[in-house]
Amino acid sequence: HTRSRGDWSSDVCSSDLISTSGFRTNIGLLNVSAVPMTVEIRLFDRDDNLGGSFSEPLLPFEFRQLDRPFAKYTSADLPEGYANLWTNTVGASFVAYASVIDNRSGDPIYIPAR
């Protein structure tokens, strides 16, 4: 998803993100605008309980992969969850995705934002 207004938000992969000993989730962000921005991120479990929140600044046209955000900002395994992302930066747009990686094989599964 991209956004062009300051009130845009998006869920990434409702009920598809995992953080356990067998799987990990990474989140990718791409600022597709010519202005610096900050993406606000909230992490939830499958029951809509907030597990953690943080902000990620991005320079114009910068890509950033956030490795294991659920493990970093929540305290327990997460067999199912989702992330809500948005920005309040006027005139900014971003694209987001997640990848769930099998820790044994290293195989990723791409999950687009919606």
Rosetta blueprint (number, residue, H / E / L):
1 H L
2 T L
3 R L
4 S L
5 R L
6 G L
7 D L
8 W L
9 S E
10 S E
11 D E
12 V E
13 C E
14 S E
15 S E
16 D E
17 L E
18 I E
19 S E
20 T L
21 S L
22 G L
23 F E
24 R E
25 T E
26 N E
27 I E
28 G E
29 L E
30 L E
31 N E
32 V L
33 S L
34 A L
35 V L
36 P L
37 M E
38 T E
39 V E
40 E E
41 I E
42 R E
43 L E
44 F E
45 D E
46 R L
47 D L
48 D L
49 N L
50 L E
51 G E
52 G E
53 S E
54 F E
55 S E
56 E E
57 P E
58 L E
59 L L
60 P L
61 F L
62 E L
63 F E
64 R E
65 Q E
66 L E
67 D E
68 R L
69 P H
70 F H
71 A H
72 K H
73 Y H
74 T L
75 S L
76 A L
77 D L
78 L E
79 P E
80 E E
81 G E
82 Y E
83 A E
84 N E
85 L E
86 W E
87 T E
88 N L
89 T L
90 V L
91 G L
92 A L
93 S L
94 F E
95 V E
96 A E
97 Y E
98 A E
99 S E
100 V E
101 I E
102 D E
103 N L
104 R L
105 S L
106 G L
107 D L
108 P E
109 I E
110 Y E
111 I E
112 P E
113 A E
114 R L
